[in-house]
Amino acid sequence: MTTDTTDQVKLRRRLKISGLASLALGLGLGLLTLASAAGIWLGFWDFRRGFSLLGTANQAGQWLAWACLLIAVATLIASQFFKVKNAGKFVSLAAIGALLAWVAYLIPESFRPGEGVNYPPIHDISTNRINPPEFISVAALRADAPNTLVYGGSNNMTPQRLIELTDEAYPDLITRRYSQSVNVIFEKALAGVDDLGWELVAANASAGRIEATDTTFWFRFKDDVVITIEQQGSDTVVDARSVSRVGTGDVGANAIRLRKLFALLEN
């Protein structure tokens, strides 16, 4: 039975410290990222504080993630080169820390627009820009919302400017016409609301109106949707509007939401 040399003991201790340091950094960054959303879910703070915490995690995230990865690699190389016994657990700790750090960094990165993508600073998207569908039942739920339901009435915006920005960014989001009956399209829209996980607020078949609320997963933002369905000649005409309750811009979320709805209606 051989005993470890003093150098081996010292090196094992250093590898242990390195592994624990990587794990601690990864856990810390992960907890900060999770806290940004968890505090909102639990009612400890609003989305502004959540954004602030996520921003802090994002700013430090890349450097910490690389540091943890380097520690993990260095720990592995040192354990193999110096033939340190039972060093696998230290390498594992360092690797777990690196994995946690990269996941924590990539979560806030996923909220960034893609390279070259510039979303306009708007949060109210309507397929009918001239006569946007109006909210009725949802209005009471937005009593304390910073954003108004007046089309073009928020954040120094005007209706004409909102139309211009929407036309430029989302030219595909226009009034849809279908050959199927109003009843068939209404039922498909109602099923679409359910499939997309939106909370149904009101459904009036005789008025051809559906109102719903979509709550985003991470920051629990609530965005409201109204769908109107009516007969025009031989066509069934559908308009939809999606409006965020908070925020100047929506990073394309409302447009994406309407595209998903129309994709279901056109299947």
C-alpha positions as CSV (number, residue, x, y, z in Angstrom):
1,M,0.0,0.0,0.0
2,T,1.5,3.3,-1.1
3,T,0.9,6.6,0.6
4,D,0.5,9.9,-1.1
5,T,3.4,12.3,-1.1
6,T,3.1,15.7,0.4
7,D,3.0,17.2,-3.1
8,Q,0.2,14.8,-4.1
9,V,-1.8,15.9,-1.0
10,K,-1.3,19.5,-1.7
11,L,-2.2,19.1,-5.4
12,R,-5.4,17.1,-4.5
13,R,-6.4,20.0,-2.1
14,R,-5.9,22.5,-4.8
15,L,-7.9,20.5,-7.3
16,K,-10.6,20.2,-4.7
17,I,-10.6,24.0,-4.2
18,S,-10.7,24.5,-7.9
19,G,-13.6,22.2,-8.4
20,L,-15.6,23.7,-5.5
21,A,-14.8,27.2,-6.8
22,S,-16.2,26.4,-10.3
23,L,-19.3,24.8,-8.7
24,A,-19.8,27.8,-6.5
25,L,-19.5,30.3,-9.4
26,G,-21.8,28.2,-11.6
27,L,-24.4,27.9,-8.8
28,G,-24.2,31.5,-7.9
29,L,-24.8,32.6,-11.5
30,G,-27.6,30.1,-11.9
31,L,-29.3,31.3,-8.8
32,L,-29.1,34.9,-9.8
33,T,-30.6,34.1,-13.2
34,L,-33.4,32.1,-11.7
35,A,-34.0,34.7,-9.0
36,S,-34.8,37.3,-11.7
37,A,-37.9,35.3,-12.7
38,A,-38.6,33.6,-9.4
39,G,-39.0,36.9,-7.6
40,I,-41.7,37.9,-10.1
41,W,-43.5,34.6,-9.8
42,L,-43.6,34.9,-6.0
43,G,-44.5,38.6,-6.0
44,F,-41.3,39.8,-4.4
45,W,-40.6,42.4,-7.1
46,D,-41.9,43.5,-10.5
47,F,-40.4,42.9,-14.0
48,R,-38.1,45.9,-13.7
49,R,-36.2,44.4,-10.8
50,G,-36.3,41.1,-12.7
51,F,-34.8,42.7,-15.8
52,S,-32.1,44.3,-13.6
53,L,-31.1,41.0,-12.0
54,L,-31.1,39.2,-15.4
55,G,-29.0,42.0,-16.9
56,T,-26.4,41.6,-14.1
57,A,-26.3,37.9,-14.7
58,N,-25.9,38.4,-18.4
59,Q,-23.1,41.0,-18.0
60,A,-21.1,38.7,-15.7
61,G,-22.3,35.5,-17.2
62,Q,-19.9,35.1,-20.2
63,W,-16.8,35.8,-18.2
64,L,-17.8,33.5,-15.4
65,A,-18.9,30.8,-17.8
66,W,-15.5,30.9,-19.5
67,A,-13.7,30.9,-16.2
68,C,-15.6,27.9,-15.0
69,L,-14.8,26.1,-18.3
70,L,-11.1,26.9,-18.0
71,I,-11.1,25.7,-14.4
72,A,-12.8,22.4,-15.4
73,V,-10.2,21.9,-18.2
74,A,-7.3,22.8,-16.0
75,T,-8.5,20.5,-13.3
76,L,-8.8,17.6,-15.7
77,I,-5.4,18.2,-17.3
78,A,-3.7,18.6,-13.9
79,S,-5.3,15.4,-12.5
80,Q,-4.1,13.4,-15.5
81,F,-0.7,14.9,-15.9
82,F,0.3,14.6,-12.2
83,K,-1.7,11.3,-11.8
84,V,-3.6,12.5,-8.8
85,K,-5.6,9.7,-7.3
86,N,-9.4,9.9,-6.9
87,A,-9.4,13.3,-8.7
88,G,-12.4,12.4,-10.8
89,K,-14.9,13.9,-8.3
90,F,-13.0,17.3,-8.4
91,V,-13.1,17.3,-12.2
92,S,-16.8,16.5,-12.0
93,L,-17.5,19.4,-9.6
94,A,-15.7,21.8,-11.9
95,A,-17.5,20.4,-15.0
96,I,-20.9,20.8,-13.3
97,G,-20.0,24.4,-12.3
98,A,-19.1,25.1,-16.0
99,L,-22.3,23.6,-17.2
100,L,-24.4,25.6,-14.8
101,A,-22.6,28.8,-15.7
102,W,-23.1,28.4,-19.4
103,V,-26.8,27.5,-19.0
104,A,-27.3,30.6,-16.7
105,Y,-25.5,32.7,-19.3
106,L,-27.4,31.4,-22.3
107,I,-30.8,31.9,-20.8
108,P,-30.7,35.7,-20.8
109,E,-28.9,35.6,-24.1
110,S,-31.9,33.9,-25.6
111,F,-33.9,37.0,-25.0
112,R,-31.7,39.0,-27.3
113,P,-32.8,39.6,-30.9
114,G,-30.8,37.7,-33.5
115,E,-27.9,39.4,-35.2
116,G,-29.2,42.0,-37.7
117,V,-32.7,41.8,-36.3
118,N,-34.1,45.2,-35.2
119,Y,-37.6,45.2,-33.7
120,P,-39.5,48.5,-33.7
121,P,-40.3,50.0,-30.3
122,I,-44.0,49.0,-30.4
123,H,-46.2,46.6,-28.4
124,D,-49.6,46.8,-30.1
125,I,-49.9,44.7,-33.3
126,S,-53.1,44.7,-35.3
127,T,-53.9,43.1,-38.7
128,N,-56.4,45.9,-39.3
129,R,-54.5,49.2,-38.8
130,I,-57.4,51.5,-39.8
131,N,-60.0,50.0,-37.6
132,P,-58.2,47.9,-35.0
133,P,-60.3,45.3,-33.2
134,E,-61.4,46.7,-29.8
135,F,-61.2,44.9,-26.5
136,I,-64.3,44.7,-24.4
137,S,-64.0,42.1,-21.7
138,V,-60.2,42.4,-21.4
139,A,-60.4,46.1,-20.7
140,A,-61.3,45.7,-17.0
141,L,-58.4,43.4,-16.5
142,R,-56.0,46.1,-17.7
143,A,-57.2,48.8,-15.3
144,D,-53.7,49.1,-13.8
145,A,-51.7,48.4,-16.9
146,P,-49.2,51.1,-17.9
147,N,-50.0,50.6,-21.6
148,T,-53.3,51.9,-22.9
149,L,-55.7,50.0,-25.3
150,V,-55.9,53.2,-27.5
151,Y,-54.3,52.3,-30.8
152,G,-51.1,54.4,-31.0
153,G,-51.9,56.0,-27.7
154,S,-48.9,54.8,-25.7
155,N,-45.3,56.0,-25.2
156,N,-45.3,59.1,-27.4
157,M,-46.7,57.1,-30.2
158,T,-49.4,58.1,-32.8
159,P,-51.7,55.9,-34.8
160,Q,-50.1,56.9,-38.0
161,R,-46.6,56.2,-36.7
162,L,-47.7,52.9,-35.3
163,I,-49.2,52.0,-38.7
164,E,-46.0,52.9,-40.5
165,L,-43.8,50.9,-38.1
166,T,-46.1,47.8,-38.3
167,D,-46.3,47.9,-42.0
168,E,-42.5,48.1,-42.2
169,A,-41.8,45.3,-39.6
170,Y,-44.7,43.0,-40.1
171,P,-46.1,43.4,-43.6
172,D,-47.5,39.8,-43.5
173,L,-49.8,40.5,-40.6
174,I,-52.9,41.7,-42.4
175,T,-56.6,40.8,-42.5
176,R,-57.2,37.2,-43.4
177,R,-60.0,35.9,-45.6
178,Y,-61.2,32.3,-45.6
179,S,-63.7,30.4,-47.7
180,Q,-64.9,28.4,-44.7
181,S,-68.0,29.5,-42.8
182,V,-67.9,31.9,-39.8
183,N,-68.9,29.1,-37.5
184,V,-66.1,26.9,-38.6
185,I,-63.4,29.6,-38.3
186,F,-64.8,30.7,-34.9
187,E,-64.4,27.1,-33.6
188,K,-60.9,26.8,-35.1
189,A,-59.9,30.1,-33.5
190,L,-61.3,29.0,-30.2
191,A,-59.4,25.7,-30.4
192,G,-56.3,27.7,-31.4
193,V,-56.6,29.8,-28.2
194,D,-56.6,26.5,-26.2
195,D,-53.8,24.9,-28.2
196,L,-51.6,28.0,-27.7
197,G,-52.2,27.9,-23.9
198,W,-53.9,31.3,-23.7
199,E,-56.4,32.1,-21.0
200,L,-59.8,32.5,-22.6
201,V,-61.4,35.7,-21.3
202,A,-64.5,35.9,-23.4
203,A,-66.0,34.1,-26.5
204,N,-69.1,35.4,-28.2
205,A,-70.0,33.5,-31.3
206,S,-72.9,35.7,-32.3
207,A,-70.7,38.8,-32.1
208,G,-67.8,36.9,-33.7
209,R,-65.4,38.0,-30.9
210,I,-62.8,36.1,-28.9
211,E,-60.7,37.7,-26.2
212,A,-57.8,36.0,-24.4
213,T,-54.7,36.6,-22.4
214,D,-51.3,35.1,-22.9
215,T,-48.8,35.0,-20.0
216,T,-45.2,34.6,-20.9
217,F,-43.2,31.9,-19.1
218,W,-40.1,33.6,-17.8
219,F,-41.2,37.1,-16.7
220,R,-45.0,36.4,-16.5
221,F,-45.8,39.3,-18.8
222,K,-49.5,39.4,-19.7
223,D,-50.3,40.2,-23.3
224,D,-54.0,40.4,-24.5
225,V,-55.4,39.2,-27.7
226,V,-58.7,40.0,-29.5
227,I,-60.0,38.1,-32.5
228,T,-62.9,39.2,-34.6
229,I,-64.6,37.0,-37.2
230,E,-67.3,38.2,-39.6
231,Q,-68.9,37.5,-42.9
232,Q,-68.2,39.7,-45.9
233,G,-69.8,38.6,-49.0
234,S,-68.7,35.0,-49.6
235,D,-65.6,35.3,-47.4
236,T,-65.1,34.9,-43.7
237,V,-62.9,37.8,-42.6
238,V,-60.6,37.5,-39.5
239,D,-58.7,40.3,-37.8
240,A,-56.6,40.0,-34.7
241,R,-54.8,42.3,-32.3
242,S,-52.2,41.6,-29.6
243,V,-51.3,44.2,-27.0
244,S,-48.7,44.1,-24.2
245,R,-49.7,45.4,-20.8
246,V,-46.3,46.7,-20.0
247,G,-43.2,47.7,-21.9
248,T,-42.5,50.1,-24.8
249,G,-41.3,47.3,-27.2
250,D,-42.2,43.7,-27.3
251,V,-39.2,42.2,-29.1
252,G,-41.6,40.8,-31.7
253,A,-43.6,38.8,-29.2
254,N,-47.0,40.1,-30.3
255,A,-46.3,39.5,-34.0
256,I,-45.1,36.0,-33.3
257,R,-48.2,35.3,-31.3
258,L,-50.5,36.4,-34.1
259,R,-48.5,34.4,-36.6
260,K,-49.0,31.2,-34.5
261,L,-52.7,31.8,-34.3
262,F,-53.0,32.2,-38.1
263,A,-50.9,29.2,-38.7
264,L,-53.5,27.2,-36.8
265,L,-56.4,28.7,-38.6
266,E,-54.8,27.9,-42.0
267,N,-54.1,24.2,-41.2
